[in-house]
Amino acid sequence: MNIQRAWAVAWKETREILRDRLFLAMAFVVPTMILVVLSYGLSFDVENIPFAVVDYDRSTLSREYLHRFSDSRYFDFQGEARDVRTLETLLAKGKIRFAIIIPPRFQRRLLADRNIAVQSLIDGVFPYRTQVSKGYIAAINANFNADLINGYLVDKFGLRPDQARAAIQPVQLATRYLYNQAIRSGWSLSSGLIMLVLMVSPPFLTALGVVRERENGSIYNIYASTVTRGEFLLGKLLPYIGISAINVLIVWLLAVYLFGAPFKGQPLFFFFASIIYVICTAGIGLLVSLIVRTQAAAALLTMVIAFIPAMLYSGLLVPIESMSQETQIEAHLFPALYYLRIVWGSFLKGLGWSVLWVDVLALAVYAVLLWTIGFISFRKRPRQ
């Protein structure tokens, strides 16, 4: 392989990129837009859940009970309704996601040391939101019950409040959140979306770069030259690796400074692993360019085989452990899974080479495999 000829191809490709302002803008604007739009648009934080109530008791205790919900940052009080039918209408229209129905004689039964059932209606259209909402409701209800029992023990037996609390909860659960102490989905999403950006942008640019030459006929100059297919492919790869390396820095800065995601890892290791991932995903673009003949088809096919698997099978939206066994095997066939581990390990857990080397090795194997297939499949001379 002649490095000078490969460099000449790379310089020619760089000049074409700089001359095509639309393509140059797409090279940097599209990755940024993907990260910004999806980071703002996606959220797993379940807060400000709109709810309404029907209070048939209208007593001091019922108001205190309802204040537990309205004072919580997880719920957004929308007012009282006249009856249950009104609540059902509000739920059906999506104006509220949760409703509470306080029955008559609520305070009287509690003061008489008798239990009573409070009904809650939850919109179950979104299962994840429903389960989280149910957890919030159960926790607030349990806290209210604990305060009632605590007050009963203090009044009846003369216990101090701390003694009463110890009697109610002899075993207390002390929970400590690791890696994402604030439990902010934005930290995980904004950093995790770096995986998605680098899964879409490099193959998109590589596929369009190769197909563009075939579409406008300039590839025949390569056919007639002494440039080998290895030199041609290397020359094509280098400019897009350079663009993607710049995009790595851009999306890293956006995740850290715009969305506040903490970066606890080793910058050099993360950048090195990202370049390996970029080479891997650019190989996908090369394979796409060998299949299609037009830039529109290249863009569409790249989105189908890169974007969709990266969203569904990387663990970004659904934990791999929650998938079926067959789906887990399928997920391990995509490089996005391994790079997402590197991203979250570097950003949130402060991991480095000693722990994540297996994932880097997997990406390197993918890169070698994809570019080997692309090298073997590429023909410098058109088939007759």
MIRO-978205 format. One line per field, with one value per residue (C-alpha): residue number from 1; residue in three letters; x, y, z. Coordinates in nm, 3 decimals. Example, Ala and Ser with C-alpha at 12.3 -4.5 7.8 and 13.67 -1.06 7.14 Angstrom:
BEGIN
resi 1  2
resn ALA  SER
px 1.230  1.367
py -0.450  -0.106
pz 0.780  0.714
//
This chain:
BEGIN
resi 1  2  3  4  5  6  7  8  9  10  11  12  13  14  15  16  17  18  19  20  21  22  23  24  25  26  27  28  29  30  31  32  33  34  35  36  37  38  39  40  41  42  43  44  45  46  47  48  49  50  51  52  53  54  55  56  57  58  59  60  61  62  63  64  65  66  67  68  69  70  71  72  73  74  75  76  77  78  79  80  81  82  83  84  85  86  87  88  89  90  91  92  93  94  95  96  97  98  99  100  101  102  103  104  105  106  107  108  109  110  111  112  113  114  115  116  117  118  119  120  121  122  123  124  125  126  127  128  129  130  131  132  133  134  135  136  137  138  139  140  141  142  143  144  145  146  147  148  149  150  151  152  153  154  155  156  157  158  159  160  161  162  163  164  165  166  167  168  169  170  171  172  173  174  175  176  177  178  179  180  181  182  183  184  185  186  187  188  189  190  191  192  193  194  195  196  197  198  199  200  201  202  203  204  205  206  207  208  209  210  211  212  213  214  215  216  217  218  219  220  221  222  223  224  225  226  227  228  229  230  231  232  233  234  235  236  237  238  239  240  241  242  243  244  245  246  247  248  249  250  251  252  253  254  255  256  257  258  259  260  261  262  263  264  265  266  267  268  269  270  271  272  273  274  275  276  277  278  279  280  281  282  283  284  285  286  287  288  289  290  291  292  293  294  295  296  297  298  299  300  301  302  303  304  305  306  307  308  309  310  311  312  313  314  315  316  317  318  319  320  321  322  323  324  325  326  327  328  329  330  331  332  333  334  335  336  337  338  339  340  341  342  343  344  345  346  347  348  349  350  351  352  353  354  355  356  357  358  359  360  361  362  363  364  365  366  367  368  369  370  371  372  373  374  375  376  377  378  379  380  381  382  383  384
resn MET  ASN  ILE  GLN  ARG  ALA  TRP  ALA  VAL  ALA  TRP  LYS  GLU  THR  ARG  GLU  ILE  LEU  ARG  ASP  ARG  LEU  PHE  LEU  ALA  MET  ALA  PHE  VAL  VAL  PRO  THR  MET  ILE  LEU  VAL  VAL  LEU  SER  TYR  GLY  LEU  SER  PHE  ASP  VAL  GLU  ASN  ILE  PRO  PHE  ALA  VAL  VAL  ASP  TYR  ASP  ARG  SER  THR  LEU  SER  ARG  GLU  TYR  LEU  HIS  ARG  PHE  SER  ASP  SER  ARG  TYR  PHE  ASP  PHE  GLN  GLY  GLU  ALA  ARG  ASP  VAL  ARG  THR  LEU  GLU  THR  LEU  LEU  ALA  LYS  GLY  LYS  ILE  ARG  PHE  ALA  ILE  ILE  ILE  PRO  PRO  ARG  PHE  GLN  ARG  ARG  LEU  LEU  ALA  ASP  ARG  ASN  ILE  ALA  VAL  GLN  SER  LEU  ILE  ASP  GLY  VAL  PHE  PRO  TYR  ARG  THR  GLN  VAL  SER  LYS  GLY  TYR  ILE  ALA  ALA  ILE  ASN  ALA  ASN  PHE  ASN  ALA  ASP  LEU  ILE  ASN  GLY  TYR  LEU  VAL  ASP  LYS  PHE  GLY  LEU  ARG  PRO  ASP  GLN  ALA  ARG  ALA  ALA  ILE  GLN  PRO  VAL  GLN  LEU  ALA  THR  ARG  TYR  LEU  TYR  ASN  GLN  ALA  ILE  ARG  SER  GLY  TRP  SER  LEU  SER  SER  GLY  LEU  ILE  MET  LEU  VAL  LEU  MET  VAL  SER  PRO  PRO  PHE  LEU  THR  ALA  LEU  GLY  VAL  VAL  ARG  GLU  ARG  GLU  ASN  GLY  SER  ILE  TYR  ASN  ILE  TYR  ALA  SER  THR  VAL  THR  ARG  GLY  GLU  PHE  LEU  LEU  GLY  LYS  LEU  LEU  PRO  TYR  ILE  GLY  ILE  SER  ALA  ILE  ASN  VAL  LEU  ILE  VAL  TRP  LEU  LEU  ALA  VAL  TYR  LEU  PHE  GLY  ALA  PRO  PHE  LYS  GLY  GLN  PRO  LEU  PHE  PHE  PHE  PHE  ALA  SER  ILE  ILE  TYR  VAL  ILE  CYS  THR  ALA  GLY  ILE  GLY  LEU  LEU  VAL  SER  LEU  ILE  VAL  ARG  THR  GLN  ALA  ALA  ALA  ALA  LEU  LEU  THR  MET  VAL  ILE  ALA  PHE  ILE  PRO  ALA  MET  LEU  TYR  SER  GLY  LEU  LEU  VAL  PRO  ILE  GLU  SER  MET  SER  GLN  GLU  THR  GLN  ILE  GLU  ALA  HIS  LEU  PHE  PRO  ALA  LEU  TYR  TYR  LEU  ARG  ILE  VAL  TRP  GLY  SER  PHE  LEU  LYS  GLY  LEU  GLY  TRP  SER  VAL  LEU  TRP  VAL  ASP  VAL  LEU  ALA  LEU  ALA  VAL  TYR  ALA  VAL  LEU  LEU  TRP  THR  ILE  GLY  PHE  ILE  SER  PHE  ARG  LYS  ARG  PRO  ARG  GLN
px 0.000  0.127  0.055  0.101  -0.170  -0.402  -0.329  -0.403  -0.744  -0.804  -0.709  -0.935  -1.225  -1.158  -1.171  -1.500  -1.646  -1.534  -1.668  -2.011  -2.145  -2.467  -2.277  -2.034  -2.323  -2.487  -2.161  -2.167  -2.526  -2.704  -2.510  -2.559  -2.930  -2.978  -2.820  -2.994  -3.342  -3.350  -3.193  -3.465  -3.740  -3.673  -3.711  -3.764  -3.824  -4.182  -4.268  -4.551  -4.815  -5.149  -5.414  -5.757  -5.956  -6.308  -6.330  -6.661  -6.547  -6.408  -6.256  -5.930  -5.766  -5.884  -5.737  -5.414  -5.402  -5.454  -5.191  -4.935  -4.989  -5.036  -4.722  -4.510  -4.301  -4.410  -4.774  -4.945  -5.281  -5.548  -5.836  -6.137  -6.404  -6.775  -6.798  -6.626  -6.781  -6.608  -6.276  -6.324  -6.391  -6.076  -5.873  -6.018  -5.931  -5.577  -5.616  -5.511  -5.311  -5.416  -5.719  -5.797  -6.139  -6.178  -6.486  -6.734  -6.657  -6.282  -6.184  -6.449  -6.329  -5.965  -6.032  -6.229  -5.919  -6.082  -5.931  -6.075  -5.999  -5.907  -5.948  -5.688  -5.735  -5.421  -5.398  -5.240  -5.170  -4.797  -4.698  -4.364  -4.520  -4.803  -4.572  -4.365  -4.680  -4.808  -4.483  -4.512  -4.873  -4.790  -4.497  -4.706  -4.986  -4.741  -4.592  -4.937  -5.016  -4.685  -4.759  -5.104  -4.964  -4.681  -4.931  -5.141  -4.844  -4.738  -5.088  -5.183  -4.855  -4.659  -4.372  -4.137  -4.175  -3.840  -3.939  -4.271  -4.098  -3.857  -4.151  -4.330  -4.022  -3.780  -3.596  -3.527  -3.404  -3.124  -3.096  -2.794  -2.794  -2.466  -2.328  -2.633  -2.709  -2.965  -3.153  -3.163  -3.248  -3.101  -2.751  -2.792  -2.974  -2.752  -2.438  -2.596  -2.711  -2.345  -2.362  -2.659  -2.499  -2.181  -2.382  -2.569  -2.328  -2.012  -2.193  -2.421  -2.126  -1.921  -2.207  -2.296  -1.930  -1.878  -2.218  -2.185  -1.879  -2.064  -2.372  -2.192  -1.951  -1.626  -1.551  -1.449  -1.140  -1.050  -1.119  -0.877  -0.604  -0.333  -0.491  -0.557  -0.881  -0.704  -0.564  -0.902  -1.085  -0.824  -0.833  -1.212  -1.203  -0.958  -1.164  -1.473  -1.276  -1.146  -1.500  -1.629  -1.341  -1.446  -1.807  -1.695  -1.558  -1.871  -2.120  -1.900  -1.900  -2.279  -2.343  -2.116  -2.178  -2.526  -2.699  -2.477  -2.381  -2.082  -1.773  -1.577  -1.362  -1.038  -1.068  -0.792  -0.937  -1.285  -1.158  -0.959  -1.258  -1.478  -1.241  -1.251  -1.630  -1.629  -1.410  -1.652  -1.964  -1.797  -1.752  -2.130  -2.151  -1.901  -2.111  -2.421  -2.241  -2.168  -2.537  -2.714  -2.659  -2.815  -2.754  -3.121  -3.117  -2.790  -2.935  -3.252  -3.075  -2.822  -3.099  -3.272  -2.971  -2.794  -3.047  -3.319  -3.098  -2.900  -3.219  -3.378  -3.095  -2.824  -2.984  -3.042  -3.420  -3.476  -3.226  -3.071  -3.153  -3.525  -3.524  -3.598  -3.307  -3.333  -3.340  -3.037  -2.841  -2.952  -2.851  -2.495  -2.463  -2.467  -2.163  -2.384  -2.427  -2.053  -1.996  -2.288  -2.120  -1.806  -2.000  -2.190  -1.885  -1.675  -1.935  -2.117  -1.895  -1.543  -1.430  -1.133  -0.928  -0.890  -1.264  -1.385  -1.110  -1.336  -1.588  -1.311  -1.179  -1.529  -1.550  -1.206  -1.312  -1.625  -1.417  -1.173  -1.454  -1.662  -1.371  -1.239  -1.578  -1.593  -1.241  -1.315  -1.652  -1.528  -1.431  -1.203  -1.313  -1.687  -1.833  -1.920
py 0.000  0.344  0.587  0.888  0.770  0.700  1.047  1.195  1.024  1.155  1.510  1.490  1.372  1.650  1.916  1.777  1.786  2.146  2.246  2.093  2.325  2.128  1.805  1.983  2.127  1.786  1.637  1.856  1.981  1.645  1.480  1.788  1.805  1.435  1.475  1.802  1.713  1.364  1.476  1.737  1.518  1.195  1.173  0.886  1.119  1.074  1.405  1.662  1.395  1.581  1.451  1.544  1.433  1.369  1.423  1.295  1.341  1.698  1.657  1.768  1.428  1.393  1.733  1.640  1.315  1.494  1.755  1.475  1.441  1.806  1.909  1.644  1.740  1.419  1.529  1.834  1.909  2.002  2.063  1.880  1.709  1.678  1.300  0.985  1.017  1.353  1.196  0.919  1.179  1.371  1.049  0.946  1.286  1.271  1.589  1.401  1.081  0.994  1.043  0.992  0.921  0.983  0.795  0.935  0.890  0.883  1.075  0.913  0.561  0.648  0.817  0.505  0.294  0.133  0.095  0.244  0.210  0.507  0.446  0.557  0.556  0.556  0.601  0.276  0.378  0.416  0.107  0.247  0.574  0.374  0.153  0.449  0.644  0.344  0.338  0.707  0.665  0.361  0.545  0.853  0.635  0.432  0.751  0.879  0.547  0.556  0.907  0.797  0.497  0.707  0.959  0.678  0.525  0.865  0.948  0.606  0.481  0.799  0.700  0.956  1.014  0.844  0.543  0.522  0.534  0.260  0.044  0.094  0.024  -0.202  -0.266  0.049  0.041  0.287  0.331  0.481  0.555  0.492  0.653  0.878  1.006  1.260  0.991  1.217  1.039  1.336  1.236  0.884  0.986  1.275  1.065  0.750  0.935  0.982  0.614  0.683  0.988  0.800  0.502  0.718  0.990  0.798  0.532  0.801  1.012  0.717  0.567  0.901  0.975  0.653  0.648  1.015  0.934  0.652  0.867  1.165  0.946  1.067  0.716  0.628  0.840  0.600  0.304  0.442  0.532  0.321  0.360  0.021  -0.058  -0.057  0.290  0.412  0.280  0.418  0.755  0.757  0.658  0.918  1.238  1.089  0.966  1.321  1.465  1.205  1.273  1.639  1.528  1.316  1.630  1.832  1.580  1.525  1.899  1.916  1.625  1.766  2.141  2.174  1.879  1.859  1.491  1.420  1.273  1.067  0.856  0.893  1.134  0.974  0.624  0.747  0.926  0.621  0.389  0.636  0.636  0.254  0.274  0.534  0.309  0.025  0.222  0.371  0.010  -0.024  0.273  0.110  -0.205  0.007  0.187  -0.147  -0.241  0.075  0.302  0.634  0.871  0.867  0.489  0.503  0.748  0.543  0.208  0.355  0.482  0.142  -0.075  0.170  0.390  0.137  -0.142  0.116  0.250  -0.087  -0.330  -0.124  -0.097  0.277  0.260  -0.094  -0.270  -0.573  -0.783  -0.711  -0.856  -1.216  -1.455  -1.457  -1.077  -1.055  -1.275  -1.055  -0.739  -0.871  -0.891  -0.510  -0.293  -0.026  -0.240  -0.248  0.120  0.219  0.029  0.231  0.560  0.500  0.343  0.648  0.915  0.785  0.517  0.645  0.317  0.283  0.036  -0.217  -0.285  -0.190  -0.347  -0.636  -0.395  -0.208  -0.541  -0.633  -0.304  -0.363  -0.710  -0.561  -0.293  -0.544  -0.775  -0.503  -0.344  -0.685  -0.771  -0.428  -0.463  -0.806  -0.696  -0.371  -0.391  -0.126  -0.219  -0.222  -0.560  -0.617
pz 0.000  -0.098  0.183  -0.044  -0.282  0.014  0.148  -0.195  -0.193  0.160  0.057  -0.248  -0.028  0.225  -0.046  -0.176  0.174  0.226  -0.115  -0.051  0.219  0.265  0.323  0.557  0.757  0.778  0.904  1.216  1.254  1.233  1.520  1.738  1.660  1.739  2.081  2.172  2.044  2.197  2.525  2.570  2.428  2.618  2.993  3.234  3.529  3.651  3.815  3.820  3.762  3.722  3.960  4.096  4.399  4.520  4.896  5.030  5.391  5.387  5.731  5.884  5.837  5.478  5.391  5.565  5.372  5.040  5.126  5.133  4.758  4.661  4.851  4.677  4.375  4.209  4.180  4.036  4.199  3.943  4.186  4.322  4.114  4.191  4.163  4.038  3.693  3.648  3.746  3.490  3.221  3.311  3.304  2.967  2.815  2.953  3.158  3.472  3.519  3.872  4.095  4.466  4.610  4.985  5.116  5.373  5.746  5.672  5.985  6.205  6.130  6.181  6.516  6.615  6.543  6.241  5.898  5.580  5.209  4.991  4.620  4.367  3.991  3.775  3.400  3.279  2.918  2.994  3.199  3.319  3.438  3.595  3.799  3.919  4.009  4.203  4.399  4.484  4.599  4.815  4.976  5.063  5.197  5.409  5.547  5.645  5.818  6.003  6.133  6.252  6.437  6.575  6.715  6.861  7.048  7.179  7.308  7.446  7.592  7.652  7.426  7.288  6.910  6.838  7.049  6.868  6.529  6.637  6.747  6.418  6.205  6.394  6.064  5.867  5.509  5.438  5.061  4.893  4.521  4.341  4.023  3.970  4.318  4.197  4.000  3.694  3.372  3.184  3.295  3.162  2.845  2.737  2.782  2.639  2.329  2.236  2.141  1.914  1.750  1.666  1.544  1.291  1.179  1.068  0.860  0.718  0.602  0.479  0.280  0.120  0.046  -0.150  -0.320  -0.418  -0.628  -0.798  -0.853  -1.010  -1.206  -1.046  -0.922  -1.278  -1.222  -0.943  -1.169  -1.426  -1.175  -1.016  -0.671  -0.514  -0.337  0.000  -0.066  -0.187  0.119  0.359  0.187  0.212  0.578  0.710  0.650  0.809  1.108  1.145  1.127  1.372  1.612  1.619  1.673  1.968  2.134  2.047  2.186  2.493  2.563  2.513  2.748  3.019  3.001  2.849  3.018  3.326  3.296  3.521  3.357  3.610  3.378  3.186  2.889  2.682  2.724  2.635  2.324  2.216  2.263  2.075  1.776  1.767  1.774  1.494  1.277  1.349  1.257  0.949  0.835  0.842  0.607  0.373  0.352  0.284  0.000  -0.163  -0.167  -0.287  -0.587  -0.480  -0.189  -0.090  -0.064  0.129  0.382  0.428  0.464  0.707  0.933  0.926  1.005  1.239  1.419  1.500  1.645  1.843  2.001  2.078  2.147  2.315  2.659  2.623  2.660  2.791  3.022  2.856  3.163  3.113  2.762  2.674  2.641  2.262  2.250  2.478  2.238  1.950  2.140  2.182  1.805  1.776  1.863  2.021  2.333  2.403  2.342  2.564  2.849  2.783  2.778  3.101  3.264  3.179  3.255  3.563  3.715  3.651  3.495  3.266  3.067  3.349  3.354  3.007  2.795  2.696  2.542  2.359  2.229  2.108  1.916  1.765  1.649  1.493  1.319  1.174  1.065  0.899  0.713  0.605  0.458  0.295  0.153  0.007  -0.134  -0.289  -0.655  -0.800  -1.149  -1.222  -1.300  -1.664
//
